[in-house]
Amino acid sequence: MSVKLFADWQEARRFRALELEQEGWSQQEIAEGLGVSKGAISQWINAAEAAAFRDGQPSALDEVVRRLFEALDLISFFTAGDKETRAWTLRRGQTALDAAETIHSDIARGFIRCEVIRWDDLVECGTRGEVQKRGLLRLEGKGYAVEDGDVLNVRFAI
């Protein structure tokens, strides 16, 4: 599983510029769409990097982040709602209760259960409703070891 992490908003805009360039947008269209100068786009998109992006090769930053996650034994899990999807970081082997604590201490204090969907299943199905229809949503307790790429919806009461 690959999660795209950005160092800052400028890196995210640069990544989006590469995506748009791959889709065939001109540099002028990209500049207008992102609200930056055409000169900035020219600096962001060099031929070698654009070719590597088109080929799906990870950037140096992606590789550094991947190796750090590996060395520190970290995983990512997600929370997703109507307005926002967010990635969170945990050490491998930590539990659903630890994940709830990472999100907010009140959620951990009132933890009841956790709805778990594998990221790949959610992407394949497209919606939570379809995931439920296919029986891929699981309910897990406090001791569940969160896995890399899990999408969690923590049920809690305070």
Protein Blocks (a to p, Z undefined) as FASTA:
>chain_A
ZZdddfblmlmmmmmmmmmmmnopafklmmmmnopafklmmmmmcfklmmmmmnopacfk
lmmmmmmmmmnopacdddddfkbccdddddehiafklmmmmmomklmmmocbdcdddfkl
mmmnopaklmmmnopaccddfklccdehiacdddddZZ
